[in-house]
Structure formats: structure tokens, C-alpha cells
Amino acid sequence: MPTPKAPSLATLAHLSNALSAFRLTTLTPTSTFTAIRHASHQAQGRANGAKDGAGKRLGAKKTGGEYVIPGNILFKQRGTHWFPGDNCFMGRDHTIHAGLPGYVRYYRDPLRHPKRKYIGIVFEKEQVLPQPPHAARRRMLGMLAYQAPTPPPPTPTPELPSPSSIPSSKAKDATSVTLPPTKRNPTGLHLELSQGYQYRQTNFEIGLSGDKKEEHALLRGKTTRAFADYKKGDRFAAWRKRALRVARGRERGVMGRGGKKGGKKGVN
């Protein structure tokens, strides 16, 4: 076999150029991309939809002929499937309540409305609704008409003696009371019955009580006043005392401060 020949340099140059054309060039990224995650559930309850919530316990709560008291719930509803009849009332959520004690009746009243259904209360178990027109009205509050029993004759009370028959020596005046003299009230007290049913002195006597005590104390050589030199009716005595008190206060202040320049003067 002939020996293979080595490719020439020109052949190798052509092959290298052909291979370079097929080479993949790596590109450097020129911009950055940020990923944004959008909400998968719409807000504000638009896509939530109605849930299967708990029941509202609507319907009849009392059957026909059952005894109820005022305030009992007879029928819970949405809207007015039933209307309140005799002795019933409807709440703001269309709930029908019993207004008086009695027995429940479900009925229709063509004279009142041809299509509506009513719930009412009767006072007797055999009574039916609706009542016939111009029928006698039943007694309310569960009362029945009956003849009141005659009251028994009053028993005679023993006669009390009249005030004129009481001797005058034992009679007392209930509008005034006189208390004996005491240490605090040497002259005693004369109390009158006031409009509030209380025995008390009049305001005029209360105002003079201090002067009376002072007169009795002066007879013994004593006084009841805090200021013995007080003279009744001297209106200028208090003003003079106040002026003297203010002057002494100023004098003590000047002596303590050592004059207007300040600082206490030392004693030589």
C-alpha cells in the first residue's frame, strides 16, 4: 500500500478558516431582567365567591296551639312570608314576637288581606282566628269577666275619748317643747314645731343665743368670747388691728434684711 502523504500548509490554512466560521461566539449580557410575580387571587372579595356559611336558624319557633308569654319568638324569616296578627308584633329583622300571653294560631284573614298569612295569639285554647266581624272583643291580659264579691261589712271601731273630755291639767301642746336649763344653755330652750316636722329654735333665737350666753358669763365674771377686748359695734377696730399687724410685719422684714441694700449687718 502507498504511504499517506501529509497535508500541505495551504490545505491546513483553508481548513482552519472553515472551522473558525462554524465556531460559536459567547455573548456578554448587556441588560438585566427582573422577574415580577403577579397576584394569583383577585382582591376585594371579587373572586372569593359565596361560602357555605352556618345556617341562620330561620323558620317557625312555636307550633300552633303552643302556650307562649310576651316576648317569645314565634317565627324568624327574611322578608315578610308571615305577618303579625292579633296580639303579635314584628321586629326590625321581620321576626314575629308574642305581645301577650296565650296560644299560637297560624291563620289567613281574607277580609283583611286575600293573600297574606298571619300569626296571632288567643287567650283561650278553644278560640280560633280570625274572629268573625262585629264579634265581642276578648279580655286582654288573660283576665276573665266575673262578678266581684261583695266586701264584708266593716267592723265597728271603739270610740276614742274626745280632746275636750281630757282634763286640762294633763293636756300638752304638741306644737312647742320647752327644755330645762343646762350648763351649755343656762336659760333653757323653747323649741317650736317647724314645717319640716322638727322641733327647733327660730333663726332669730339662734342669732341671739350667743349674746344670752355672754350675759350669763359676765354675771359670773367670765366671758365666752375668744377676744375679750372685742367691742360690739366698733367697725373700725378690725381695720386698726389689721393696719398695726401689717406695720409690724414690715418692720420685722426690714430688721431681718438689714435695710434696703441687703445683707445682715454684723454685731461689733
C-alpha positions as CSV (number, residue, x, y, z in Angstrom):
1,M,0.0,0.0,0.0
2,P,1.2,3.5,-0.7
3,T,2.1,5.6,2.3
4,P,-0.3,8.6,3.0
5,K,1.0,12.0,2.4
6,A,0.9,14.8,5.0
7,P,-1.4,17.7,4.2
8,S,0.3,20.8,3.0
9,L,0.4,24.1,4.8
10,A,-2.1,25.7,2.4
11,T,-4.6,22.9,3.0
12,L,-4.3,23.3,6.8
13,A,-4.9,27.1,6.4
14,H,-8.1,26.6,4.4
15,L,-9.4,24.0,7.0
16,S,-8.7,26.4,9.9
17,N,-10.6,29.2,8.2
18,A,-13.6,26.9,7.5
19,L,-13.7,25.7,11.1
20,S,-13.5,29.2,12.5
21,A,-16.6,30.2,10.6
22,F,-18.6,27.4,12.5
23,R,-17.3,28.3,16.0
24,L,-20.0,29.7,18.5
25,T,-19.1,33.0,20.0
26,T,-20.2,33.7,23.6
27,L,-22.1,37.0,24.0
28,T,-21.9,39.1,27.2
29,P,-25.3,40.2,28.6
30,T,-25.9,43.9,28.1
31,S,-29.1,44.2,30.2
32,T,-30.5,42.7,33.5
33,F,-34.0,41.1,33.6
34,T,-36.1,41.3,36.9
35,A,-38.9,38.8,37.5
36,I,-42.3,40.2,38.7
37,R,-44.8,37.9,40.5
38,H,-48.4,39.0,39.9
39,A,-51.2,38.2,42.3
40,S,-52.9,34.8,41.6
41,H,-56.1,35.8,43.5
42,Q,-58.1,39.0,43.0
43,A,-58.6,41.2,45.9
44,Q,-61.7,42.8,47.5
45,G,-63.6,39.6,47.5
46,R,-64.4,39.6,43.8
47,A,-63.2,36.1,43.2
48,N,-63.8,34.7,46.7
49,G,-67.4,33.9,46.0
50,A,-70.1,33.0,48.5
51,K,-69.2,30.4,51.1
52,D,-71.4,27.8,52.6
53,G,-71.8,29.5,55.9
54,A,-73.7,28.5,59.0
55,G,-77.5,28.4,58.9
56,K,-79.4,31.3,60.2
57,R,-81.9,29.1,62.0
58,L,-84.9,30.6,60.3
59,G,-88.5,29.2,60.4
60,A,-91.2,28.5,63.0
61,K,-90.1,28.5,66.6
62,K,-93.6,27.8,68.1
63,T,-96.2,25.5,66.8
64,G,-99.9,26.2,66.6
65,G,-101.7,25.8,69.9
66,E,-98.5,26.2,72.0
67,Y,-98.6,28.5,75.0
68,V,-96.3,31.5,74.9
69,I,-95.6,34.5,77.0
70,P,-94.8,38.1,75.9
71,G,-91.6,38.4,74.0
72,N,-91.3,34.8,72.8
73,I,-90.1,34.4,69.2
74,L,-92.8,32.8,67.1
75,F,-91.3,32.9,63.6
76,K,-87.9,34.0,62.2
77,Q,-87.8,35.0,58.5
78,R,-86.1,37.0,55.8
79,G,-88.8,39.2,54.4
80,T,-92.5,39.0,55.2
81,H,-93.6,35.5,54.5
82,W,-95.8,35.7,57.6
83,F,-97.3,38.9,59.1
84,P,-98.2,39.7,62.7
85,G,-101.8,39.1,63.6
86,D,-103.8,39.6,66.8
87,N,-101.6,40.3,69.9
88,C,-98.3,40.0,68.0
89,F,-95.7,42.4,66.7
90,M,-92.9,42.3,64.2
91,G,-89.2,43.3,64.9
92,R,-87.0,45.2,62.5
93,D,-85.5,41.9,61.2
94,H,-89.0,40.7,60.3
95,T,-89.1,38.4,63.4
96,I,-92.6,37.9,64.8
97,H,-92.9,38.1,68.6
98,A,-95.7,37.4,71.0
99,G,-97.2,40.5,72.5
100,L,-99.4,38.9,75.2
101,P,-99.6,35.5,76.9
102,G,-101.8,33.0,75.2
103,Y,-101.9,30.3,72.5
104,V,-100.4,30.5,69.0
105,R,-102.6,30.5,65.9
106,Y,-101.5,30.3,62.2
107,Y,-104.3,31.6,60.0
108,R,-105.5,33.6,57.0
109,D,-107.8,36.6,57.0
110,P,-109.4,37.1,53.6
111,L,-111.3,40.2,54.8
112,R,-108.0,41.8,56.0
113,H,-105.9,40.7,53.0
114,P,-106.6,38.0,50.4
115,K,-103.1,36.6,50.1
116,R,-101.3,37.3,53.4
117,K,-100.7,34.7,56.1
118,Y,-100.9,35.8,59.8
119,I,-99.7,34.6,63.2
120,G,-101.8,35.5,66.2
121,I,-102.3,34.9,69.9
122,V,-105.6,33.9,71.5
123,F,-106.3,33.8,75.2
124,E,-108.4,30.6,75.3
125,K,-107.3,27.2,74.0
126,E,-110.6,26.7,72.1
127,Q,-110.6,30.1,70.5
128,V,-110.0,30.4,66.7
129,L,-108.7,33.1,64.4
130,P,-109.8,35.2,62.5
131,Q,-112.6,36.3,64.7
132,P,-116.0,36.9,63.0
133,P,-116.8,40.5,62.2
134,H,-118.5,42.5,64.9
135,A,-117.7,39.8,67.5
136,A,-117.2,40.8,71.1
137,R,-113.6,41.7,71.9
138,R,-111.9,39.2,74.2
139,R,-110.5,40.3,77.5
140,M,-106.8,41.1,77.3
141,L,-104.0,40.2,79.8
142,G,-105.6,36.8,80.4
143,M,-108.4,38.3,82.6
144,L,-111.9,36.9,82.7
145,A,-115.1,38.8,83.4
146,Y,-116.8,37.8,86.7
147,Q,-118.9,39.4,89.4
148,A,-116.8,41.0,92.1
149,P,-117.6,39.6,95.6
150,T,-119.4,41.9,98.0
151,P,-117.0,43.2,100.7
152,P,-117.7,42.2,104.3
153,P,-119.3,44.9,106.5
154,P,-116.8,47.0,108.4
155,T,-116.2,46.1,111.9
156,P,-117.1,48.9,114.4
157,T,-114.0,50.5,116.0
158,P,-114.1,51.5,119.7
159,E,-114.7,55.2,120.1
160,L,-111.8,57.2,121.5
161,P,-112.4,60.0,124.1
162,S,-112.6,63.4,122.6
163,P,-109.9,66.0,123.4
164,S,-112.5,68.1,125.3
165,S,-113.1,65.2,127.7
166,I,-109.4,65.1,128.7
167,P,-108.6,67.2,131.8
168,S,-106.7,70.4,131.0
169,S,-104.0,69.6,133.6
170,K,-102.9,66.6,131.5
171,A,-103.2,68.2,128.1
172,K,-100.0,69.2,126.3
173,D,-99.3,71.5,123.4
174,A,-97.7,69.4,120.7
175,T,-96.5,72.4,118.7
176,S,-93.9,73.5,121.2
177,V,-91.4,71.9,123.6
178,T,-89.5,73.6,126.5
179,L,-86.2,72.1,127.6
180,P,-84.9,72.6,131.1
181,P,-81.7,74.8,131.7
182,T,-78.4,73.0,131.3
183,K,-74.7,74.0,131.6
184,R,-74.5,74.9,127.9
185,N,-77.9,76.6,127.9
186,P,-78.5,78.3,131.3
187,T,-81.8,79.8,130.2
188,G,-83.2,76.6,128.7
189,L,-84.6,76.2,125.2
190,H,-88.1,76.7,123.8
191,L,-88.4,74.7,120.6
192,E,-91.2,75.2,118.0
193,L,-92.6,72.6,115.6
194,S,-91.4,73.8,112.1
195,Q,-92.8,73.0,108.7
196,G,-90.4,70.0,108.3
197,Y,-91.9,68.4,111.4
198,Q,-88.8,69.2,113.5
199,Y,-88.6,70.9,116.9
200,R,-86.0,73.6,116.5
201,Q,-85.3,77.2,117.5
202,T,-86.2,80.0,115.2
203,N,-83.4,81.7,113.3
204,F,-83.9,84.9,115.4
205,E,-83.5,83.0,118.6
206,I,-80.4,81.2,117.3
207,G,-78.8,84.5,116.4
208,L,-79.4,85.9,119.9
209,S,-78.2,82.7,121.7
210,G,-74.6,83.9,121.7
211,D,-75.5,87.2,123.4
212,K,-77.5,85.5,126.1
213,K,-74.6,83.1,126.9
214,E,-72.3,86.1,127.1
215,E,-74.6,87.9,129.5
216,H,-74.8,84.9,131.9
217,A,-71.0,84.6,131.7
218,L,-70.4,88.2,132.6
219,L,-72.6,87.8,135.6
220,R,-70.1,85.2,136.9
221,G,-67.1,87.4,136.0
222,K,-66.2,85.3,132.9
223,T,-66.5,85.6,129.1
224,T,-67.3,83.3,126.3
225,R,-65.6,85.3,123.5
226,A,-62.2,84.5,122.1
227,F,-61.3,88.2,122.1
228,A,-62.2,89.7,125.4
229,D,-61.5,93.3,124.3
230,Y,-63.9,93.0,121.4
231,K,-66.5,95.7,121.4
232,K,-69.7,95.1,119.6
233,G,-70.5,97.7,117.0
234,D,-66.9,99.0,116.7
235,R,-66.5,98.6,112.9
236,F,-63.1,100.3,112.8
237,A,-61.4,98.1,115.4
238,A,-60.6,95.3,112.9
239,W,-59.2,97.8,110.4
240,R,-56.9,99.3,113.0
241,K,-55.7,95.9,114.1
242,R,-55.0,94.9,110.5
243,A,-53.0,98.1,109.9
244,L,-51.0,97.5,113.0
245,R,-50.3,93.9,112.0
246,V,-49.2,95.0,108.5
247,A,-46.9,97.6,110.0
248,R,-45.3,95.1,112.4
249,G,-44.7,92.7,109.6
250,R,-42.9,95.3,107.5
251,E,-40.8,96.4,110.5
252,R,-39.7,92.8,111.1
253,G,-38.9,92.4,107.4
254,V,-36.7,95.5,107.4
255,M,-34.9,94.4,110.5
256,G,-34.2,90.9,109.1
257,R,-32.9,92.1,105.7
258,G,-30.7,94.8,107.3
259,G,-32.0,97.6,105.2
260,K,-32.8,98.0,101.5
261,K,-29.2,97.3,100.5
262,G,-29.4,93.7,101.6
263,G,-27.3,91.6,103.8
264,K,-27.4,91.4,107.6
265,K,-25.2,93.7,109.5
266,G,-22.6,92.1,111.8
267,V,-22.6,92.9,115.5
268,N,-19.4,94.6,116.7
